[in-house]
């Protein structure tokens, strides 16, 4: 990270990740009927790729630069909790014991990692 710009590193991480996952998903990818996609499907998929992935990682890099790794890491780890809450409020997802337990584990982990220790 000291030699290359952060966006360059993220680009290579995604490139290597794509190459490594390709053998596992190629058969499913080849069964997709791309001709049946309407413009709304393509727009939705593009939104997920551009906003949900590219912009999210770009803003995480910006957050690390301006806020530091600790605060940005806490935000990244708590994103699934807030996504679940938003899904329950707007998409009629149901509350479950597993979601509550997962949220408690996430917040507990963030608390333990960000807790200051006394070094005597």
HUNOR-V858163 format. One record per residue. RES is the residue in one letter. D_CENTER is the distance of its C-alpha to the mean C-alpha in whole Angstrom. Layout:
res=[RES;RES]
d_center=[D_CENTER;D_CENTER]
This chain:
res=[X;X;X;X;X;X;X;X;X;X;X;X;X;X;X;X;X;X;X;X;X;X;X;X;X;X;X;X;X;X;X;X;X;X;X;X;X;X;X;X;X;X;X;X;X;X;X;X;X;X;X;X;X;X;X;X;X;X;X;X;X;X;X;X;X;X;X;X;X;X;X;X;X;X;X;X;X;X;X;X;X;X;X;X;X;X;X;X;X;X;X;X;X;X;X;X;X;X;X;X;X;X;X;X;X;X;X;X;X;X;X;X;X;X;X;X;X;X;X;X]
d_center=[20;23;25;22;20;16;16;18;16;13;15;17;14;12;16;17;14;15;19;18;17;19;22;20;19;22;25;22;21;25;26;24;27;26;29;28;25;26;25;23;21;21;20;17;16;16;14;11;11;12;11;8;7;10;11;7;8;11;11;10;13;15;14;15;18;19;18;18;16;17;16;13;11;13;11;7;9;10;8;8;12;12;10;13;16;15;15;19;20;20;19;22;20;22;21;22;23;20;17;19;20;16;16;19;17;14;16;19;17;16;20;21;19;20;24;26;29;32;34;37]
